[in-house]
Amino acid sequence: MTVQEDPRDKRIKELEYLLEQALARITQLEAQVKDLQQQLAKNSRNSSKPPSSDGFNKHPSKPNPQSLRSKGQHKAGGPKRRYVSRANGHAHAGVRRQ
């Protein structure tokens, strides 16, 4: 008398095998993610890496400096220039000739 194998038992064994492979792969990927997160956490302040390897966002914990001075009331720049005319000897605001 031969015992016939149930097709459901065969499918259960296949699924258990796939589950074991998936769990092993998940464990491997979790270890890889942990290593990569540790590498990202390193910068020139907490490792022997040079500051040039920090990238553009050098120290995100420091806020950008802001001036404590209030904005002035006058426009920036000096006074308008005045030119002396050589023809009549007195100062007037005019166009500079070259």
Phi, psi and omega in degrees: 000124179258139179269122179279134181280133180287132179299333178291323177296320179296317179294323178297317179296319178297316181292323176296321178296315179297323178296318178298318179295318180295318179295322178295318179294321178298317179298318180296316181291324177297320178295321180294318178297319180298316178298317181293323177294323177294322178294320179292330182286345182277139171217188185291343181278329184241021176207183180268016179287147177287154181300333181293343180272000180287336182088195185285322181272079190300300183225092185293345181283340180270128176284158178293139181290144177233142181290142177268354180281145178276159181290139181287167182270342185255157176290154178286151177113164182270185179289161178294143181281145176244142181243144180265127177279131181278344184288312184247357171082003178240159186280141172208155178278121184208185179272135180285132179258145181257000000 
